[in-house]
Amino acid sequence: MKLNSLCRLLSLITLLTFSLILPARQAMSAENARPKTLVIVSHPWPESSVMIKGLQQAVESVPGVTVRNLETLYGFDTRNINSDEEKRLMRENDRIVFLFPTHWFNITPMMKAWLNVTWGNVGPDLWKGKEMLIVTTAAGGDSTYGINGRTGIDLADVFTPMKASALHAGMTWLPPLTFQSVTRSKLPEYQRQLIERLTQ
């Protein structure tokens, strides 16, 4: 009788142990399966940033993500960018995300300098196998972007040169995440969408 009770107790302990360990292992496995991500953040006026600052905070909550805010690290001096360190981080990560406000239909000045210094004279396939994702905000909406807007093109298509750079370097170009007509009240939704993209 005592032996049967002991066997039942051991079976129950084993069952409980597996029910606790297996989900934890599955969560760890899913996290490890996610690509290591490097997020390059830039804003030409960081002191007045609301959207980019809020999106950066969302990014920092995602495990396995390395964030590099260019103005925080290097100020506005393009000569200060540490190319060796930035290249090392490029090599160590699988997915590169550029987070910035659309600046006169372009990336920001520090981000362009970062590309010049870090990528240099990029030969074909230098970053082969890595992914590139553009995340950008814009004050303009349908009156500026889209087939009926003043520019006649979607906001995502403004960054075709970045797509060309990614493909030339052997990267996979991911569909950009763009936010138009941005408002402070919608920031939580923008943050949710960004986190969702980074955890896919």
C-alpha positions in Angstrom: 0.0 0.0 0.0 2.8 2.4 1.0 4.7 1.5 -2.2 1.7 2.3 -4.4 1.3 5.7 -2.6 4.9 6.4 -3.1 4.7 5.5 -6.8 1.7 7.7 -7.3 3.5 10.6 -5.5 6.6 10.2 -7.7 4.4 10.2 -10.8 2.7 13.3 -9.7 6.0 15.1 -9.0 7.3 14.1 -12.4 4.2 15.3 -14.1 4.3 18.7 -12.3 8.0 19.1 -13.1 7.4 18.5 -16.8 4.4 20.8 -16.8 6.5 23.6 -15.4 9.8 23.0 -17.3 8.4 22.3 -20.7 6.7 25.7 -21.2 9.8 27.5 -19.9 12.0 25.6 -22.4 9.5 26.3 -25.2 9.6 30.0 -24.4 13.4 30.0 -24.3 13.5 28.1 -27.6 11.2 30.6 -29.3 13.2 33.5 -27.9 16.5 31.9 -29.2 14.9 31.3 -32.6 14.3 35.0 -33.0 16.9 36.8 -35.0 19.4 38.9 -33.0 18.4 42.5 -33.8 20.4 45.7 -33.9 18.3 48.9 -33.9 19.9 52.1 -35.1 18.0 55.1 -33.8 18.4 58.7 -35.0 16.5 62.0 -34.6 17.9 65.3 -35.7 16.2 67.1 -32.7 16.3 64.5 -29.9 15.3 67.0 -27.2 11.9 67.5 -29.0 11.4 63.9 -30.0 8.1 62.2 -28.8 7.4 59.5 -31.4 11.0 58.2 -31.9 11.7 58.4 -28.2 8.5 56.4 -27.5 9.3 53.9 -30.1 12.8 53.5 -28.8 11.4 52.7 -25.4 9.2 50.0 -26.9 12.2 48.5 -28.7 14.2 48.4 -25.4 11.5 46.2 -23.9 12.1 43.4 -26.4 14.6 40.8 -25.3 17.6 40.1 -27.6 17.6 43.6 -29.1 20.6 46.0 -29.1 19.7 49.7 -29.4 22.2 52.3 -30.7 20.9 55.9 -30.5 23.4 57.8 -32.7 22.9 61.3 -31.3 23.2 59.9 -27.7 26.4 58.1 -28.6 28.0 60.5 -30.9 26.2 63.8 -30.7 26.0 65.5 -34.2 29.7 65.0 -35.1 29.8 62.5 -38.0 33.5 62.1 -37.4 33.0 60.7 -34.0 31.3 57.5 -35.2 33.3 54.4 -34.1 33.3 52.4 -37.3 35.0 49.4 -35.8 32.4 49.1 -33.0 29.5 49.6 -35.4 30.9 47.0 -37.9 31.3 44.5 -35.0 27.7 45.0 -34.0 26.6 44.6 -37.7 28.4 41.3 -37.9 26.9 40.0 -34.6 23.3 40.7 -35.5 20.9 39.1 -38.0 18.4 41.8 -38.4 19.2 45.6 -38.7 16.4 48.0 -38.0 16.6 51.7 -38.8 14.3 53.8 -36.6 14.0 57.5 -37.5 11.6 60.3 -38.4 11.3 61.0 -42.2 13.6 64.0 -42.7 12.8 65.8 -45.9 11.9 62.5 -47.6 15.1 60.9 -46.4 16.9 59.3 -43.5 18.5 61.7 -40.9 22.0 63.2 -41.4 23.6 61.1 -38.6 22.0 57.9 -40.0 23.4 58.7 -43.5 26.9 59.3 -41.9 26.6 56.0 -40.0 26.0 54.2 -43.3 28.9 55.9 -44.9 31.3 55.1 -42.0 30.0 51.7 -41.2 29.4 50.3 -44.6 32.1 52.2 -46.4 32.7 50.9 -49.9 30.3 48.0 -49.6 30.9 45.3 -52.1 28.1 42.9 -53.2 26.9 40.5 -50.5 28.9 42.1 -47.7 26.0 41.6 -45.3 24.6 38.5 -47.0 21.9 36.7 -45.0 21.0 39.7 -42.8 17.6 41.4 -42.8 16.9 45.2 -43.0 13.8 46.8 -41.6 12.9 50.5 -41.9 10.7 52.0 -39.2 9.8 55.7 -39.8 7.3 58.3 -38.7 6.0 61.2 -40.7 3.7 64.2 -39.9 2.3 64.1 -43.5 -0.6 61.9 -44.4 -2.7 61.1 -47.4 -2.4 64.7 -48.8 1.4 64.1 -49.0 1.8 60.4 -49.6 0.1 57.8 -51.8 -1.2 58.0 -55.4 -3.4 61.0 -54.6 -0.8 62.8 -52.5 1.6 65.6 -53.6 4.5 63.1 -53.9 2.5 60.5 -55.8 4.2 57.7 -53.9 3.7 55.8 -50.6 5.9 56.7 -47.7 7.6 53.3 -47.8 8.7 54.0 -51.4 10.5 57.1 -50.4 13.2 54.8 -49.0 13.8 52.9 -52.2 17.5 53.9 -52.0 17.7 52.0 -48.7 16.1 49.0 -50.3 18.7 49.2 -53.1 21.5 49.4 -50.5 20.1 46.4 -48.7 19.8 44.2 -51.8 23.2 45.3 -53.1 24.7 44.2 -49.8 23.0 40.8 -50.0 20.4 41.6 -47.3 16.7 40.6 -47.2 14.5 43.7 -47.5 11.6 43.5 -45.1 8.4 45.5 -45.7 8.9 48.9 -44.0 6.8 49.8 -41.0 5.6 53.4 -41.6 3.5 55.7 -39.5 1.8 58.7 -41.2 -0.1 61.6 -39.7 1.5 60.7 -36.4 -0.2 61.9 -33.2 0.8 61.5 -29.6 -2.5 59.7 -28.7 -1.7 56.9 -31.2 1.8 56.3 -29.8 0.8 53.2 -27.7 -0.6 51.6 -31.0 2.6 52.4 -32.8 4.6 50.8 -30.0 2.4 47.7 -30.1 2.9 47.3 -33.9 6.7 47.8 -33.6 7.0 45.2 -30.8 4.9 42.8 -32.8 7.2 43.1 -35.8 10.3 42.6 -33.7 9.0 39.5 -32.0 7.9 37.7 -35.2 
